[in-house]
Structures are given as C-alpha cells and as structure tokens.
Amino acid sequence: MWIAWTPPTAPSLSHVASAFGQTIATAQETVTSVQVHGNLVTPDDEVRRLAGLRVGMPLQASTIADATERLRASGRFKSVQVLKRFASIADPSQVLLVVIVDEGAVHIEMTGDPDHPTRVVRNRAPRLLVLPVLGAEDGYGVTYGARLAWPNPAGARSRLAFPVTWGGEKRAAAEFEKTIQHSPIDRVSAGGSISRRTNPFFEQDDDRVRVWARGERELVRALRVGATAGWQHVSFGGIEDRFAHGGADIIFDTRVDPALPRNAVYARVGWEHLDFSSAASSRPGAPANASRTDLDARGYAGLFGQNIVAVRAQRHDSNRPLPQYLQPLLGGMANLRGFRAGTAAGDTLVATSAELIVPLSPVLDIVKVGVSAFVDSGTAYASSERFADQRMKQGYGGSVWFTAAFLRLNIAVAHGRGSSTRVHVGGDISF
C-alpha cells in the first residue's frame, strides 16, 4: 500500500519580512543601551543626562529628535547626531542609541597630579593664526605687516581676518568671508578698513575709511556673478568726500593655475554707480553721481614646449568726470611698463599688452622660474575727450619671474618709447 506524503511549504522571504515588520511595529521599543562617542571633555554620563536618555526608557516617536535638540541647546557641542540601532536580531524591540558629538577645539593641560597628570580642556577663546604680509607694488613701494585670522567663527568655511600693514599702504581692516554650500549666494564677504597711501600722479596722500559687503554665486563652472555695495569717506588734497557705491560684475575664468595659465581665458565685466550727493557741496560743480565700467579680457595660448603667448586688453571708463582720487592711473607694472607708475591719470584708461612667457623649470615643479618678452601700450584721458584723438604710449622689454607655493616675484626691465628705460618690481606673499 502506497501512502502519499507532501512536505510542508517553507515560508517565503516576503512573509518573513512582513512578520518581522509587524513584530517591530507592535512591540514596544525599549532603550537597552546608550553609547556616546566624540566627547573629550564632557563625561558620558553628563552627555546622557543632557540628552535625557537612560537605559530602560521606552523609545517614543519623538525621543531621538528631543534628545538632539536638548544637546544642541546646551551650547556645549558644535555638532550632534543621535542614531538608532537594533541591539538584538532575536528581539527587535531592544534598541541601542548612539550619540555622536563634536566639542570643537580642545587642548591638553598638565595638572601636576601624579595620578592624573593630564586633562583635556575645551578652548574657550578663539585661537588666532598670524600670517605675514609682504608685497611690492610698482609706484607705491613695499608694504609689510601681519594678518591675524580666526578660522570658522561662523561655522565651517568661514574666516575673520584683521590685516594691519605699514609702508607703501598703511591699512588696518576687519574682513569677514564665508562660503555657503547649496545656497543662492554661495560666498559672502564684508568688512571695514582705514587706510592711507600716496597717489603717485598727484603726489597727495589718499586717506580713506571704507565699509563694504559683497555676495557672489557660481552660475556654472568658471562663471561667477557678484554684487558689491559700500560707503567711503576720503580725504585727498584738501577735499573731504563721502560717497556710496554699488555695482555688479561677471567673471569668466578657465585658468587652472592663475600664476602660469595655459590655453585659458579670463574676462571680467563690471559696472558701478557712485553717489556723491552727500558731498557735492565740497566740490562745487562736481556731478552728484557717476557710473563706471571696467572691462578686462585676457587670453593664454600654449605654443611649442612650455612656451605661452598671453594677450590682454583693459578699459576703465566713466560717464562723468571723476574726482582725482578715483581716476585710474597709467604706467608701471599694472598696465604700461617702460613708464613710471602714475605717468598719467584720467577718467578713462585703455591699455593692451602682448607677452611671450618662457618657463625655464618643469611645469609640474612647485617652484617655477621663467623669462618673458612683452610689448605694452596705453593711454588715459578725460571723459570729454575721444579715444580716436588719443596717442597710445608704448613700452617694450623683458622680465624674470619666480613663483612658489605662496611667493610671487617679477622683475621687469622696459623701455618706454619717447621716454626712458625703467626697472619695475612687483611681488607678494599670499596664503
């Protein structure tokens, strides 16, 4: 006699998962352990107390959010995370909570106690970084000083700096900047400064008090737009001026290495409105406002080997006569080598240059040395005059340049047509 036997059907994975989910949903979850990580100063028990977490408490829907908010409200931590984990596979109602905190900068102190020789202490006061400032600008001389920087005063990717310089430019300032990810304005900066330097054309001290604010945004890779607003008080040649200004600019920059670009372009177009209405009485006949435009275009093309040819064209223009202290200056390393800085000044400046750049060291070296040959031309004139009526001054010569990680130096020898042969020096240390 034959007997038919059918083996029992094994439950499917979906049935198991469904049953497991129902068990989790119906069972009361209980906190069986609270682990604390990242704390160096605050004891584990204190973190648990601040969070309001204890072993054996039921886990409610708002427990994690409430614990996170309590820790943040304590003011002891820069960042807080509270994570839920299952403590047992067999019993999903047992829950493990993991608290991760960041107390910020700390340091180790010696206590003098043989049993506990050291202790970890939170840094209460911000630690300032001190960086040197050293630069040489043609026409203004050598500027030197120091920059005090406070990193991350307003969260990550922020900086507060206090530069103080003497020499060619005497200046004290407070400058703030912050980069903001995933924001309509991805970089903001603001500051205030007081400064003095001597105008090389008018040979007058230019004393200024300035405050400003700026916002920027990257539209696409290599393309940025920005807007700036500010106010200035100027003492120059016996004139006291106060004016507000605001403007916008757009920058297209494909340079990978601005110190030695190759097969790249840089272009900046800017517009600025100047409002002198509050100070027009100190300059009888002067306009109450003016608008300036700035155009700066540069191109770099690689030739055979490491050689590069660079061309540049710039124009700074105003629709109204500008006060002397705002007039762009012609000459020197900035735009016309072979002529001293401050050879001419005007409401409008036009300059061009072409340069052959020959690196003498391998392009991948940190320290780069090279030579250049160049031809410059430029002119400056009043807003009432026409460019077609101007005579372009020309200068030509060669230079030796040096760049490192934070150091740049350029020494040029150039002859100005109808003028003399001059040596121009420019450079700076930047961090």
C-alpha positions as CSV (number, residue, x, y, z in Angstrom):
1,M,0.0,0.0,0.0
2,W,1.4,3.4,-1.0
3,I,1.0,6.4,1.2
4,A,1.4,9.9,-0.4
5,W,3.3,12.5,1.8
6,T,3.7,16.2,0.9
7,P,6.4,18.1,2.7
8,P,5.4,21.4,4.4
9,T,5.9,24.5,2.3
10,A,8.7,26.8,3.6
11,P,7.6,30.4,4.2
12,S,8.7,32.9,1.6
13,L,11.2,35.8,2.4
14,S,8.4,38.3,1.9
15,H,6.3,36.6,4.6
16,V,9.2,36.6,7.0
17,A,9.9,40.2,6.3
18,S,6.3,41.1,6.8
19,A,6.1,39.2,10.0
20,F,9.3,40.9,11.3
21,G,8.0,44.3,10.4
22,Q,4.7,43.6,12.2
23,T,6.6,42.5,15.3
24,I,8.6,45.7,15.3
25,A,5.5,47.8,14.7
26,T,3.5,46.1,17.6
27,A,6.2,45.6,20.2
28,Q,7.1,48.5,22.5
29,E,10.7,49.5,21.7
30,T,12.9,49.9,24.8
31,V,16.3,51.6,25.1
32,T,18.7,48.9,26.3
33,S,22.0,50.9,25.8
34,V,23.2,54.5,25.2
35,Q,26.7,54.8,23.7
36,V,28.5,58.1,23.5
37,H,31.2,58.9,21.0
38,G,33.3,62.0,20.2
39,N,33.3,63.6,23.6
40,L,36.7,64.5,25.1
41,V,35.7,67.0,27.9
42,T,32.1,66.2,28.8
43,P,31.8,62.8,30.6
44,D,29.5,60.1,29.1
45,D,27.0,60.3,31.9
46,E,26.8,64.0,31.6
47,V,26.0,63.7,27.8
48,R,23.3,61.1,28.6
49,R,21.8,63.5,31.3
50,L,21.8,66.5,28.9
51,A,20.2,64.4,26.2
52,G,17.6,63.0,28.6
53,L,18.4,59.4,27.7
54,R,18.5,56.4,30.1
55,V,18.6,52.7,29.8
56,G,15.1,51.1,30.2
57,M,13.2,54.1,28.9
58,P,10.6,53.4,26.2
59,L,11.5,54.8,22.8
60,Q,8.8,57.2,21.5
61,A,8.5,58.7,18.1
62,S,10.0,62.0,19.3
63,T,12.7,60.6,21.6
64,I,15.6,61.0,19.1
65,A,14.6,64.5,17.9
66,D,14.1,65.7,21.5
67,A,17.5,64.3,22.6
68,T,19.2,66.0,19.7
69,E,17.5,69.3,20.4
70,R,18.5,69.2,24.1
71,L,22.2,68.6,23.3
72,R,22.2,71.4,20.8
73,A,20.5,73.8,23.3
74,S,23.2,73.0,25.9
75,G,25.7,75.0,23.9
76,R,28.5,72.6,24.6
77,F,28.8,71.0,21.2
78,K,29.5,72.1,17.6
79,S,27.5,69.2,16.1
80,V,25.2,66.5,17.4
81,Q,23.9,63.2,16.0
82,V,21.6,60.7,17.7
83,L,21.3,57.4,15.8
84,K,19.0,54.4,16.4
85,R,20.3,50.8,16.1
86,F,18.8,47.4,16.9
87,A,20.6,45.8,19.9
88,S,19.3,42.2,19.1
89,I,18.3,40.3,16.0
90,A,16.1,37.9,18.0
91,D,14.3,40.7,19.8
92,P,13.8,43.8,17.6
93,S,12.2,45.7,20.5
94,Q,15.6,46.2,22.1
95,V,17.1,49.4,20.8
96,L,20.6,50.8,21.0
97,L,21.0,54.6,20.8
98,V,24.4,56.0,19.6
99,V,25.1,59.7,20.5
100,I,27.9,61.3,18.4
101,V,29.0,64.8,19.5
102,D,31.8,67.3,18.5
103,E,33.0,69.6,21.2
104,G,35.2,71.6,18.9
105,A,38.8,72.5,19.5
106,V,40.4,71.2,22.7
107,H,43.9,71.1,24.1
108,I,45.8,69.0,26.8
109,E,46.9,70.7,30.0
110,M,49.4,69.3,32.6
111,T,47.8,69.1,36.1
112,G,50.8,68.3,38.3
113,D,48.8,65.4,39.8
114,P,50.9,62.2,39.6
115,D,47.7,60.1,39.5
116,H,46.1,62.2,36.7
117,P,49.0,64.1,35.0
118,T,47.0,65.5,32.1
119,R,43.5,66.7,31.4
120,V,41.6,67.7,28.2
121,V,40.3,71.3,28.2
122,R,38.0,72.9,25.7
123,N,39.4,76.0,24.0
124,R,37.3,78.9,25.3
125,A,39.0,81.8,23.4
126,P,39.5,81.6,19.6
127,R,43.0,80.7,18.5
128,L,44.2,83.3,16.1
129,L,46.5,82.5,13.2
130,V,49.2,85.0,12.5
131,L,50.4,85.3,8.9
132,P,53.0,87.8,7.5
133,V,52.0,90.3,4.8
134,L,54.7,91.4,2.4
135,G,54.2,92.9,-1.0
136,A,55.8,95.3,-3.5
137,E,53.5,97.4,-5.8
138,D,55.0,99.5,-8.6
139,G,54.6,103.2,-7.7
140,Y,53.7,102.6,-4.1
141,G,56.7,100.8,-2.7
142,V,56.9,97.9,-0.2
143,T,54.0,97.1,2.1
144,Y,54.6,94.9,5.1
145,G,52.7,93.8,8.2
146,A,50.7,90.9,9.6
147,R,47.3,89.3,9.2
148,L,45.5,87.8,12.2
149,A,43.0,85.2,11.1
150,W,40.2,83.5,13.1
151,P,39.1,80.4,11.3
152,N,35.5,79.2,11.3
153,P,34.0,81.9,13.6
154,A,30.6,81.4,11.9
155,G,30.7,77.7,11.2
156,A,32.6,75.8,8.6
157,R,34.2,77.6,5.7
158,S,34.2,81.0,7.3
159,R,37.0,83.3,8.3
160,L,37.5,86.6,10.1
161,A,40.8,88.4,9.4
162,F,42.4,91.5,10.8
163,P,45.2,92.7,8.4
164,V,47.5,95.5,9.6
165,T,50.1,96.9,7.2
166,W,52.7,99.7,7.0
167,G,55.0,101.1,4.3
168,G,53.5,101.7,0.9
169,E,50.0,101.2,2.1
170,K,49.2,101.9,5.8
171,R,46.0,100.0,6.5
172,A,44.0,98.4,9.3
173,A,40.9,96.3,8.5
174,A,38.5,93.7,9.7
175,E,37.4,91.3,6.9
176,F,34.8,88.5,7.1
177,E,34.1,85.9,4.4
178,K,32.1,82.7,4.3
179,T,31.4,80.1,1.7
180,I,27.9,78.6,1.8
181,Q,27.1,75.4,0.0
182,H,23.7,74.8,-1.7
183,S,22.7,78.5,-1.3
184,P,21.5,81.1,-3.9
185,I,24.5,83.2,-2.7
186,D,27.4,80.8,-2.2
187,R,30.0,83.3,-0.9
188,V,29.6,86.4,1.2
189,S,32.1,88.9,2.4
190,A,32.0,92.1,4.3
191,G,34.4,94.4,6.1
192,G,35.7,97.8,7.1
193,S,39.0,99.5,6.8
194,I,41.0,102.7,7.3
195,S,44.0,103.3,5.0
196,R,46.5,105.8,3.7
197,R,48.7,105.7,0.6
198,T,50.3,108.4,-1.6
199,N,48.9,108.8,-5.1
200,P,52.0,108.7,-7.4
201,F,50.5,111.0,-10.1
202,F,49.0,113.8,-7.9
203,E,51.5,113.2,-5.1
204,Q,48.9,113.6,-2.5
205,D,48.0,111.3,0.5
206,D,44.8,109.4,-0.1
207,D,43.2,108.8,3.3
208,R,40.1,106.5,3.3
209,V,37.6,105.0,5.6
210,R,35.6,102.3,3.9
211,V,32.9,99.7,4.7
212,W,31.5,97.2,2.2
213,A,29.6,94.0,1.7
214,R,29.6,91.6,-1.3
215,G,27.8,88.5,-2.4
216,E,28.7,86.0,-5.2
217,R,27.3,83.0,-6.9
218,E,28.8,80.5,-9.4
219,L,26.3,80.0,-12.2
220,V,28.2,77.3,-14.0
221,R,31.7,76.1,-13.8
222,A,34.2,79.0,-14.4
223,L,31.3,81.6,-14.5
224,R,30.6,83.8,-11.4
225,V,28.5,86.8,-10.8
226,G,28.8,89.2,-7.9
227,A,27.3,92.4,-6.4
228,T,29.0,94.9,-4.1
229,A,27.7,97.8,-2.0
230,G,29.6,100.1,0.3
231,W,30.4,103.6,1.6
232,Q,33.6,105.6,1.7
233,H,35.0,108.7,3.3
234,V,38.0,110.2,1.5
235,S,40.5,113.0,2.4
236,F,42.6,114.0,-0.6
237,G,44.3,117.2,-1.5
238,G,42.3,119.3,1.0
239,I,39.0,117.7,-0.1
240,E,36.7,115.8,2.2
241,D,34.4,113.5,0.2
242,R,31.8,110.9,1.2
243,F,30.1,108.7,-1.3
244,A,28.1,105.5,-1.5
245,H,28.7,103.0,-4.3
246,G,27.1,99.8,-5.6
247,G,27.6,97.6,-8.6
248,A,27.7,94.2,-10.1
249,D,30.2,92.2,-12.1
250,I,30.5,88.9,-14.0
251,I,33.7,86.9,-14.3
252,F,34.6,84.0,-16.7
253,D,37.8,82.3,-15.7
254,T,39.0,79.0,-17.1
255,R,42.5,79.2,-15.7
256,V,43.6,76.2,-13.7
257,D,46.8,77.9,-12.4
258,P,46.4,81.7,-12.4
259,A,50.2,82.1,-11.9
260,L,51.0,80.2,-15.1
261,P,47.9,79.7,-17.2
262,R,47.8,77.9,-20.5
263,N,45.1,77.5,-23.1
264,A,42.7,79.6,-21.0
265,V,40.8,82.8,-20.9
266,Y,39.9,85.3,-18.2
267,A,37.3,88.0,-18.7
268,R,35.7,90.4,-16.2
269,V,32.9,93.0,-16.9
270,G,31.9,95.3,-14.1
271,W,29.6,98.2,-13.6
272,E,29.5,100.6,-10.6
273,H,27.3,103.5,-9.6
274,L,28.8,106.3,-7.5
275,D,26.6,108.6,-5.5
276,F,28.3,111.9,-4.4
277,S,25.1,113.8,-3.5
278,S,26.0,114.0,0.2
279,A,29.4,115.6,-0.6
280,A,28.7,117.6,-3.7
281,S,28.9,120.9,-1.8
282,S,32.6,120.3,-1.0
283,R,33.4,120.1,-4.7
284,P,31.4,122.9,-6.5
285,G,30.4,122.0,-10.0
286,A,31.1,118.3,-9.4
287,P,28.4,115.8,-10.5
288,A,26.2,114.3,-7.9
289,N,26.7,110.8,-9.3
290,A,28.7,108.9,-11.9
291,S,28.8,105.4,-13.4
292,R,32.0,103.4,-14.1
293,T,32.5,100.4,-16.3
294,D,35.5,98.0,-16.1
295,L,36.5,95.6,-18.9
296,D,39.4,93.2,-18.5
297,A,40.0,90.4,-21.0
298,R,43.0,88.0,-21.1
299,G,43.8,85.1,-23.3
300,Y,46.6,82.4,-23.0
301,A,47.6,80.0,-25.7
302,G,50.2,77.3,-25.5
303,L,52.9,77.2,-28.1
304,F,55.7,74.6,-28.6
305,G,57.2,73.2,-25.5
306,Q,56.1,75.0,-22.4
307,N,56.0,78.4,-24.0
308,I,52.9,80.5,-23.7
309,V,51.7,83.7,-25.5
310,A,49.4,86.0,-23.5
311,V,47.4,88.9,-24.6
312,R,45.4,91.4,-22.6
313,A,43.0,94.4,-23.2
314,Q,41.5,96.6,-20.5
315,R,39.3,99.6,-20.4
316,H,38.2,101.6,-17.3
317,D,35.7,104.3,-18.2
318,S,33.3,106.8,-16.5
319,N,30.4,108.7,-17.9
320,R,31.1,111.8,-15.8
321,P,34.4,113.5,-14.6
322,L,35.7,111.6,-11.6
323,P,37.4,113.2,-8.6
324,Q,41.2,112.9,-8.8
325,Y,41.4,110.1,-6.2
326,L,39.2,107.8,-8.3
327,Q,40.9,108.4,-11.6
328,P,42.7,105.3,-12.9
329,L,46.5,105.6,-13.3
330,L,48.6,104.8,-16.3
331,G,52.1,103.4,-16.1
332,G,54.2,100.8,-14.3
333,M,53.7,97.1,-13.8
334,A,49.9,97.4,-13.8
335,N,49.4,98.4,-17.4
336,L,52.4,100.2,-19.2
337,R,55.9,99.0,-18.4
338,G,58.7,101.4,-19.5
339,F,56.8,104.3,-17.9
340,R,56.7,105.1,-14.2
341,A,53.5,104.3,-12.3
342,G,51.3,107.4,-12.3
343,T,52.6,108.7,-15.7
344,A,49.1,109.9,-16.5
345,A,45.6,109.9,-14.9
346,G,42.2,110.3,-16.4
347,D,38.5,109.4,-16.3
348,T,39.1,106.7,-19.0
349,L,42.1,104.3,-19.3
350,V,42.7,102.0,-22.2
351,A,45.7,99.6,-22.3
352,T,46.8,96.5,-24.2
353,S,49.7,94.1,-23.9
354,A,51.2,91.0,-25.6
355,E,53.7,88.8,-23.9
356,L,55.7,85.7,-24.6
357,I,56.1,83.6,-21.5
358,V,59.0,81.1,-21.4
359,P,59.2,78.8,-18.3
360,L,62.7,77.6,-17.6
361,S,61.7,75.0,-14.9
362,P,59.4,71.9,-15.4
363,V,55.8,73.0,-15.3
364,L,54.9,70.5,-12.5
365,D,57.6,71.8,-10.2
366,I,56.4,73.7,-7.1
367,V,59.0,76.4,-7.7
368,K,58.7,77.9,-11.2
369,V,61.2,80.2,-12.8
370,G,61.0,81.8,-16.2
371,V,61.5,84.8,-18.5
372,S,59.2,86.9,-20.6
373,A,59.3,89.4,-23.5
374,F,56.4,91.9,-23.8
375,V,55.0,94.9,-25.6
376,D,52.6,97.3,-23.8
377,S,50.6,100.3,-24.9
378,G,48.1,102.5,-23.2
379,T,46.6,106.0,-22.7
380,A,44.5,107.9,-20.2
381,Y,42.2,110.8,-21.0
382,A,39.3,112.9,-19.7
383,S,35.6,111.8,-20.2
384,S,35.0,114.8,-22.5
385,E,37.7,113.5,-25.0
386,R,37.5,110.8,-27.6
387,F,39.7,107.7,-27.8
388,A,40.3,108.3,-31.5
389,D,42.1,111.5,-30.7
390,Q,44.5,109.9,-28.2
391,R,48.1,108.9,-28.8
392,M,48.9,105.5,-27.3
393,K,52.2,105.3,-25.4
394,Q,54.3,102.2,-26.0
395,G,56.8,100.3,-23.9
396,Y,58.7,97.0,-24.5
397,G,61.1,94.9,-22.7
398,G,61.7,91.6,-20.8
399,S,61.3,90.2,-17.3
400,V,62.4,87.5,-15.0
401,W,59.7,85.9,-12.8
402,F,59.6,83.5,-9.9
403,T,56.6,81.8,-8.3
404,A,56.4,79.3,-5.4
405,A,53.6,77.9,-3.3
406,F,52.9,81.3,-1.7
407,L,55.5,83.6,-3.1
408,R,55.5,85.6,-6.4
409,L,58.2,87.9,-7.7
410,N,58.5,89.7,-11.0
411,I,61.4,92.0,-12.1
412,A,60.9,93.7,-15.5
413,V,63.2,96.0,-17.5
414,A,61.4,98.0,-20.1
415,H,62.0,101.0,-22.4
416,G,59.2,103.5,-23.0
417,R,59.1,104.9,-26.5
418,G,60.0,108.6,-26.2
419,S,60.7,108.1,-22.5
420,S,63.4,106.2,-20.6
421,T,64.4,102.7,-19.6
422,R,63.0,101.6,-16.2
423,V,63.1,98.7,-13.8
424,H,59.8,97.6,-12.4
425,V,59.5,95.2,-9.4
426,G,56.3,93.6,-8.2
427,G,55.5,90.6,-5.9
428,D,53.8,89.4,-2.8
429,I,53.5,86.7,-0.2
430,S,49.9,85.2,-0.1
431,F,48.3,82.4,1.9
